[in-house]
């Protein structure tokens, strides 16, 4: 019986230590230069329905069920999706802020394969050579998911998808 209590105590101590050292937040972003004025890109990107043309997740499952509420391109618009593809899952994206020609802020709510909420954005920085588009998202890791993040790199998990999506966006916008 005493050995059993030591084992239980050690497991609890391990969980507490892992929870203390686990990452409490994540942030992933990628950028690309697109040969278009920021205002042109903003007017295209603000409409979430346009994202299907360059989204790596839509490409994985073009038959996903999509619904929406509100007016696309305006704060409060929600685009929802349902897919049986494990890398697409179920969730929704809502426009939460627009700064004309500069940034589109969104919240991502994933429902399956796991629940999470992240802040997402598309930032536009105009230069002499076009516009740098930065696509990113960030959020907080809650216990027990935070412990799983010790063994998963969010940047590696999502960064490649951001790169592929931005490359396709560049192709769409420059053609």
C-alpha positions as a printed NumPy array, in Angstrom:
array([[  0.   ,   0.   ,   0.   ],
       [  2.834,   2.406,   0.846],
       [  4.485,   1.778,  -2.544],
       [  1.206,   2.538,  -4.266],
       [  0.974,   5.901,  -2.469],
       [  4.546,   6.758,  -3.505],
       [  3.725,   5.946,  -7.125],
       [  0.57 ,   8.089,  -7.035],
       [  2.523,  10.918,  -5.367],
       [  5.268,  10.699,  -8.005],
       [  2.71 ,  10.812, -10.838],
       [  1.011,  13.86 ,  -9.311],
       [  4.392,  15.576,  -8.799],
       [  5.349,  14.844, -12.418],
       [  2.077,  16.312, -13.708],
       [  2.581,  19.45 , -11.598],
       [  6.172,  19.88 , -12.822],
       [  5.142,  19.378, -16.458],
       [  2.294,  21.887, -16.053],
       [  4.713,  24.449, -14.614],
       [  7.285,  24.137, -17.409],
       [  4.817,  23.707, -20.286],
       [  4.455,  26.591, -22.762],
       [  1.554,  28.827, -21.773],
       [  1.134,  30.413, -25.199],
       [  1.959,  30.018, -28.894],
       [  2.411,  32.311, -31.859],
       [  3.001,  31.353, -35.493],
       [  3.368,  33.658, -38.469],
       [  4.74 ,  33.681, -41.991],
       [  5.191,  36.489, -44.512],
       [  5.462,  36.88 , -48.261],
       [  6.006,  39.805, -50.624],
       [  3.215,  40.278, -53.183],
       [  3.496,  42.647, -56.11 ],
       [  0.202,  44.469, -55.449],
       [ -0.764,  47.602, -53.524],
       [ -1.868,  47.021, -49.917],
       [ -5.355,  48.434, -50.576],
       [ -5.949,  45.953, -53.426],
       [ -4.866,  43.052, -51.218],
       [ -6.946,  44.306, -48.302],
       [-10.066,  44.521, -50.461],
       [ -9.55 ,  40.902, -51.522],
       [ -8.488,  39.445, -48.156],
       [-11.203,  41.077, -46.053],
       [-13.763,  38.744, -47.674],
       [-13.38 ,  35.358, -45.963],
       [-15.134,  33.593, -48.838],
       [-12.148,  34.579, -51.036],
       [ -9.85 ,  32.601, -48.744],
       [-11.021,  29.331, -50.316],
       [ -8.984,  30.234, -53.428],
       [ -5.705,  30.018, -51.49 ],
       [ -6.396,  28.194, -48.216],
       [ -4.375,  24.995, -47.776],
       [ -7.214,  23.554, -45.684],
       [ -9.86 ,  24.154, -48.33 ],
       [ -7.534,  22.445, -50.802],
       [ -7.38 ,  19.388, -48.495],
       [-11.155,  19.107, -48.461],
       [-12.92 ,  21.174, -51.149],
       [-16.145,  19.314, -50.259],
       [-16.251,  20.513, -46.659],
       [-19.614,  21.801, -45.506],
       [-19.496,  25.597, -45.149],
       [-21.977,  27.995, -43.61 ],
       [-21.793,  31.68 , -42.761],
       [-23.61 ,  34.409, -40.884],
       [-23.413,  38.162, -41.285],
       [-22.036,  40.19 , -44.169],
       [-18.746,  38.945, -45.602],
       [-15.963,  41.494, -45.333],
       [-17.463,  43.196, -42.274],
       [-16.801,  42.878, -38.544],
       [-18.962,  40.107, -37.089],
       [-18.997,  37.927, -40.22 ],
       [-18.57 ,  34.254, -39.285],
       [-17.475,  31.549, -41.71 ],
       [-17.908,  28.015, -40.341],
       [-16.763,  24.683, -41.737],
       [-17.218,  20.967, -41.077],
       [-14.974,  18.315, -42.505],
       [-14.24 ,  14.666, -41.866],
       [-10.615,  15.285, -42.909],
       [ -8.563,  15.093, -39.694],
       [ -6.365,  18.073, -40.675],
       [ -9.398,  20.284, -41.357],
       [-11.924,  19.352, -38.664],
       [-14.767,  21.609, -37.55 ],
       [-14.575,  25.244, -36.602],
       [-15.351,  28.816, -37.415],
       [-13.571,  32.064, -38.15 ],
       [-14.982,  35.486, -37.256],
       [-13.822,  38.915, -38.406],
       [-13.187,  40.93 , -35.242],
       [-11.395,  43.998, -36.56 ],
       [-10.524,  45.816, -39.779],
       [ -7.963,  48.565, -40.241],
       [ -8.392,  49.784, -43.812],
       [ -5.451,  48.73 , -45.989],
       [ -3.489,  47.436, -42.972],
       [ -4.911,  44.511, -41.   ],
       [ -7.751,  42.006, -40.773],
       [ -8.181,  40.586, -37.263],
       [-10.082,  37.358, -36.717],
       [-10.807,  34.821, -34.027],
       [-10.518,  31.123, -34.853],
       [-12.636,  28.703, -32.868],
       [-11.788,  25.065, -33.459],
       [-14.377,  22.532, -32.313],
       [-12.927,  19.252, -33.664],
       [-10.601,  17.383, -33.483],
       [-10.038,  19.439, -30.294],
       [-11.461,  22.668, -28.897],
       [ -9.321,  25.785, -28.945],
       [ -9.56 ,  29.486, -29.632],
       [ -6.873,  31.561, -31.32 ],
       [ -6.468,  35.142, -32.453],
       [ -5.577,  35.32 , -36.154],
       [ -4.578,  38.146, -38.439],
       [ -3.522,  39.172, -41.911],
       [ -1.237,  42.226, -41.81 ],
       [ -0.277,  44.28 , -44.838],
       [  2.87 ,  46.432, -45.001],
       [  3.312,  48.314, -48.245],
       [  6.823,  48.917, -49.584],
       [  8.369,  50.076, -52.861],
       [  8.317,  46.501, -54.193],
       [  4.712,  45.68 , -53.34 ],
       [  3.188,  44.575, -50.062],
       [  4.406,  42.212, -47.371],
       [  1.5  ,  40.037, -46.243],
       [  1.919,  38.448, -42.825],
       [ -0.45 ,  35.66 , -41.822],
       [ -0.381,  34.604, -38.212],
       [ -2.2  ,  33.405, -35.163],
       [ -1.598,  33.142, -31.439],
       [ -3.293,  31.824, -28.367],
       [ -2.954,  30.394, -24.894],
       [ -2.41 ,  26.779, -23.937],
       [ -4.679,  25.664, -21.123],
       [ -4.006,  22.673, -18.891],
       [ -3.846,  19.77 , -19.88 ],
       [ -3.253,  20.824, -23.515],
       [ -0.256,  22.843, -22.333],
       [  1.489,  19.601, -21.341],
       [  0.883,  18.168, -24.826],
       [  2.607,  21.263, -26.263],
       [  5.853,  20.069, -24.644],
       [  5.87 ,  17.362, -27.314],
       [  4.337,  19.311, -30.217],
       [  5.793,  22.304, -32.015],
       [  2.951,  24.561, -33.173],
       [  5.282,  26.428, -35.547],
       [  6.184,  23.174, -37.309],
       [  2.579,  21.967, -37.246],
       [  1.089,  25.077, -38.892],
       [  3.961,  27.087, -40.349],
       [  4.218,  24.992, -43.513],
       [  0.501,  25.438, -44.16 ],
       [  0.866,  29.209, -43.793],
       [  3.781,  29.179, -46.255],
       [  1.818,  27.112, -48.796],
       [ -1.248,  29.329, -48.429],
       [  0.722,  32.533, -48.84 ],
       [  2.512,  31.158, -51.92 ],
       [ -0.85 ,  30.318, -53.452],
       [ -2.222,  33.757, -52.483],
       [  0.757,  35.35 , -54.253],
       [  0.028,  33.267, -57.344],
       [ -3.675,  34.206, -57.299],
       [ -3.026,  37.904, -56.776],
       [ -0.182,  38.281, -59.284],
       [ -1.798,  36.333, -62.135]])
